[in-house]
């Protein structure tokens, strides 16, 4: 693109001269051409910025809606967790009560079994004592009977020996 000659104000032309004014105009035009944009490009950029601004506004509203939904979801989840915690606490209390009842029942049963075993031990001890006593009595009778029979046999043998 060709550099368009800029119009230099007459005051500058008189102060600097035509050659410097023309060089300044050419230089300034080339700088503007390198760094400036045309009106059409500016309008195009503005329309793109408007679209971006609209899209950003939509995104902002979407993000706000998403944050609101997340907040509601978090609140709902917290309520559910609270209800679950309450239910678990209730279940834990019920299980504790059941285990306490079972423990008490088992303790009672063990106590009754212990009492039964104590009674059985006492009865067995008493039976054993009676059996021991009976065995002692029978042993004495056996020994006494054997002594009497031995004496009778000895007397009969002595009589039989003298009678011969």
C-alpha positions as a Markdown table, in Angstrom:
| # | Residue | x | y | z |
|---|---|---|---|---|
| 1 | Unk | 0.0 | 0.0 | 0.0 |
| 2 | Unk | 1.3 | 3.4 | -1.0 |
| 3 | Unk | 2.0 | 5.9 | 1.7 |
| 4 | Unk | -0.5 | 8.8 | 1.4 |
| 5 | Unk | 1.0 | 12.2 | 1.6 |
| 6 | Unk | -0.2 | 14.1 | 4.7 |
| 7 | Unk | -0.9 | 17.8 | 4.6 |
| 8 | Unk | 1.6 | 19.6 | 6.9 |
| 9 | Unk | 0.3 | 22.8 | 8.5 |
| 10 | Unk | 1.7 | 26.0 | 6.9 |
| 11 | Unk | 3.2 | 27.2 | 10.1 |
| 12 | Unk | 5.4 | 24.1 | 10.3 |
| 13 | Unk | 6.3 | 24.5 | 6.6 |
| 14 | Unk | 7.5 | 28.1 | 7.2 |
| 15 | Unk | 9.4 | 27.2 | 10.3 |
| 16 | Unk | 11.1 | 24.0 | 9.1 |
| 17 | Unk | 11.1 | 24.4 | 5.4 |
| 18 | Unk | 9.5 | 22.4 | 2.6 |
| 19 | Unk | 12.0 | 19.6 | 2.6 |
| 20 | Unk | 11.8 | 18.9 | 6.3 |
| 21 | Unk | 8.0 | 19.3 | 6.3 |
| 22 | Unk | 7.6 | 16.8 | 3.4 |
| 23 | Unk | 10.0 | 14.3 | 5.1 |
| 24 | Unk | 8.1 | 14.7 | 8.3 |
| 25 | Unk | 4.8 | 14.1 | 6.5 |
| 26 | Unk | 6.1 | 11.0 | 4.7 |
| 27 | Unk | 7.6 | 9.6 | 7.9 |
| 28 | Unk | 4.4 | 10.3 | 10.0 |
| 29 | Unk | 2.2 | 8.8 | 7.3 |
| 30 | Unk | 4.3 | 5.6 | 7.2 |
| 31 | Unk | 4.2 | 5.4 | 11.1 |
| 32 | Unk | 0.4 | 5.8 | 11.0 |
| 33 | Unk | 0.1 | 3.2 | 8.3 |
| 34 | Unk | 2.2 | 0.7 | 10.2 |
| 35 | Unk | 0.5 | 1.3 | 13.6 |
| 36 | Unk | -3.0 | 2.6 | 12.8 |
| 37 | Unk | -6.0 | 0.7 | 11.4 |
| 38 | Unk | -8.6 | 1.8 | 8.9 |
| 39 | Unk | -12.2 | 2.7 | 9.8 |
| 40 | Unk | -13.5 | -0.5 | 8.3 |
| 41 | Unk | -11.1 | -2.6 | 10.4 |
| 42 | Unk | -12.0 | -0.5 | 13.5 |
| 43 | Unk | -15.7 | -1.1 | 12.9 |
| 44 | Unk | -15.0 | -4.8 | 12.3 |
| 45 | Unk | -13.0 | -5.0 | 15.6 |
| 46 | Unk | -15.8 | -3.1 | 17.4 |
| 47 | Unk | -18.4 | -5.5 | 16.1 |
| 48 | Unk | -16.2 | -8.5 | 17.2 |
| 49 | Unk | -15.8 | -6.8 | 20.6 |
| 50 | Unk | -19.6 | -6.4 | 20.9 |
| 51 | Unk | -20.0 | -10.1 | 20.1 |
| 52 | Unk | -17.4 | -10.9 | 22.7 |
| 53 | Unk | -19.0 | -8.6 | 25.3 |
| 54 | Unk | -22.4 | -10.3 | 24.6 |
| 55 | Unk | -20.8 | -13.7 | 24.9 |
| 56 | Unk | -19.0 | -12.8 | 28.1 |
| 57 | Unk | -22.3 | -11.5 | 29.5 |
| 58 | Unk | -23.9 | -14.8 | 28.6 |
| 59 | Unk | -21.0 | -16.7 | 30.2 |
| 60 | Unk | -21.2 | -14.5 | 33.3 |
| 61 | Unk | -24.9 | -15.3 | 33.7 |
| 62 | Unk | -24.3 | -19.0 | 33.0 |
| 63 | Unk | -21.5 | -19.1 | 35.6 |
| 64 | Unk | -23.8 | -17.3 | 38.1 |
| 65 | Unk | -26.5 | -19.8 | 37.3 |
| 66 | Unk | -24.1 | -22.7 | 37.7 |
| 67 | Unk | -22.8 | -21.3 | 41.0 |
| 68 | Unk | -26.4 | -21.0 | 42.2 |
| 69 | Unk | -27.1 | -24.6 | 41.1 |
| 70 | Unk | -24.0 | -25.8 | 42.8 |
| 71 | Unk | -24.9 | -24.0 | 45.9 |
| 72 | Unk | -28.3 | -25.5 | 45.9 |
| 73 | Unk | -26.8 | -28.9 | 45.2 |
| 74 | Unk | -24.3 | -28.5 | 48.0 |
| 75 | Unk | -27.2 | -27.5 | 50.4 |
| 76 | Unk | -29.2 | -30.5 | 49.3 |
| 77 | Unk | -26.3 | -32.8 | 49.7 |
| 78 | Unk | -25.5 | -31.5 | 53.1 |
| 79 | Unk | -29.1 | -32.0 | 54.1 |
| 80 | Unk | -29.0 | -35.6 | 52.8 |
| 81 | Unk | -25.7 | -36.2 | 54.7 |
| 82 | Unk | -27.3 | -34.8 | 57.8 |
| 83 | Unk | -30.2 | -37.1 | 57.4 |
| 84 | Unk | -27.9 | -40.0 | 56.8 |
| 85 | Unk | -25.8 | -39.2 | 59.8 |
| 86 | Unk | -29.0 | -39.0 | 61.9 |
| 87 | Unk | -30.1 | -42.4 | 60.6 |
| 88 | Unk | -26.7 | -43.9 | 61.2 |
| 89 | Unk | -26.7 | -42.5 | 64.7 |
| 90 | Unk | -30.2 | -44.0 | 65.3 |
| 91 | Unk | -29.0 | -47.3 | 63.9 |
| 92 | Unk | -25.9 | -47.2 | 66.1 |
| 93 | Unk | -28.0 | -46.5 | 69.2 |
| 94 | Unk | -30.3 | -49.4 | 68.2 |
| 95 | Unk | -27.4 | -51.7 | 67.7 |
| 96 | Unk | -25.9 | -50.6 | 71.0 |
| 97 | Unk | -29.1 | -51.4 | 72.7 |
| 98 | Unk | -29.4 | -54.8 | 71.1 |
| 99 | Unk | -25.8 | -55.6 | 71.9 |
| 100 | Unk | -26.4 | -54.5 | 75.5 |
| 101 | Unk | -29.5 | -56.7 | 75.8 |
| 102 | Unk | -27.7 | -59.6 | 74.2 |
| 103 | Unk | -24.7 | -59.1 | 76.6 |
| 104 | Unk | -27.1 | -59.0 | 79.6 |
| 105 | Unk | -28.9 | -62.1 | 78.4 |
| 106 | Unk | -25.6 | -63.9 | 77.8 |
| 107 | Unk | -24.4 | -62.8 | 81.3 |
| 108 | Unk | -27.6 | -64.2 | 82.8 |
| 109 | Unk | -27.3 | -67.5 | 80.9 |
| 110 | Unk | -23.7 | -67.8 | 81.9 |
| 111 | Unk | -24.7 | -67.1 | 85.5 |
| 112 | Unk | -27.4 | -69.8 | 85.4 |
| 113 | Unk | -25.0 | -72.2 | 83.8 |
| 114 | Unk | -22.4 | -71.5 | 86.4 |
| 115 | Unk | -25.0 | -72.1 | 89.1 |
| 116 | Unk | -26.0 | -75.4 | 87.5 |
| 117 | Unk | -22.4 | -76.5 | 87.3 |
| 118 | Unk | -21.9 | -75.6 | 90.9 |
| 119 | Unk | -25.0 | -77.6 | 91.9 |
| 120 | Unk | -23.8 | -80.5 | 89.7 |
| 121 | Unk | -20.3 | -80.3 | 91.3 |
| 122 | Unk | -21.9 | -80.4 | 94.8 |
| 123 | Unk | -24.2 | -83.3 | 93.9 |
| 124 | Unk | -21.2 | -85.1 | 92.3 |
| 125 | Unk | -19.1 | -84.4 | 95.4 |
| 126 | Unk | -21.9 | -85.7 | 97.6 |
| 127 | Unk | -22.4 | -88.8 | 95.5 |
| 128 | Unk | -18.7 | -89.5 | 95.5 |
| 129 | Unk | -18.5 | -89.0 | 99.2 |
| 130 | Unk | -21.4 | -91.5 | 99.7 |
| 131 | Unk | -19.8 | -94.0 | 97.3 |
| 132 | Unk | -16.5 | -93.7 | 99.1 |
| 133 | Unk | -18.3 | -94.3 | 102.4 |
| 134 | Unk | -20.1 | -97.3 | 101.0 |
| 135 | Unk | -16.9 | -98.7 | 99.6 |
| 136 | Unk | -15.2 | -98.3 | 103.0 |
| 137 | Unk | -18.2 | -100.0 | 104.7 |
| 138 | Unk | -18.2 | -102.8 | 102.2 |
| 139 | Unk | -14.5 | -103.2 | 102.4 |
| 140 | Unk | -14.7 | -103.5 | 106.2 |
| 141 | Unk | -17.5 | -106.1 | 105.9 |
| 142 | Unk | -15.5 | -108.0 | 103.3 |
| 143 | Unk | -12.4 | -108.1 | 105.5 |
| 144 | Unk | -14.5 | -109.0 | 108.5 |
| 145 | Unk | -16.3 | -111.7 | 106.6 |
| 146 | Unk | -13.0 | -113.0 | 105.3 |
| 147 | Unk | -11.6 | -113.0 | 108.8 |
| 148 | Unk | -14.6 | -114.9 | 110.1 |
| 149 | Unk | -14.5 | -117.4 | 107.2 |
| 150 | Unk | -10.7 | -117.8 | 107.8 |
| 151 | Unk | -11.3 | -118.4 | 111.5 |
| 152 | Unk | -14.1 | -120.9 | 110.8 |
| 153 | Unk | -11.9 | -122.7 | 108.3 |
| 154 | Unk | -8.9 | -122.7 | 110.7 |
| 155 | Unk | -11.1 | -124.1 | 113.5 |
| 156 | Unk | -12.5 | -126.8 | 111.2 |
| 157 | Unk | -9.1 | -127.7 | 110.0 |
| 158 | Unk | -7.9 | -127.9 | 113.7 |
| 159 | Unk | -10.9 | -130.1 | 114.6 |
| 160 | Unk | -10.3 | -132.3 | 111.6 |
| 161 | Unk | -6.7 | -132.7 | 112.4 |
| 162 | Unk | -7.4 | -133.7 | 116.0 |
| 163 | Unk | -10.3 | -136.0 | 115.0 |
| 164 | Unk | -8.2 | -138.1 | 112.9 |
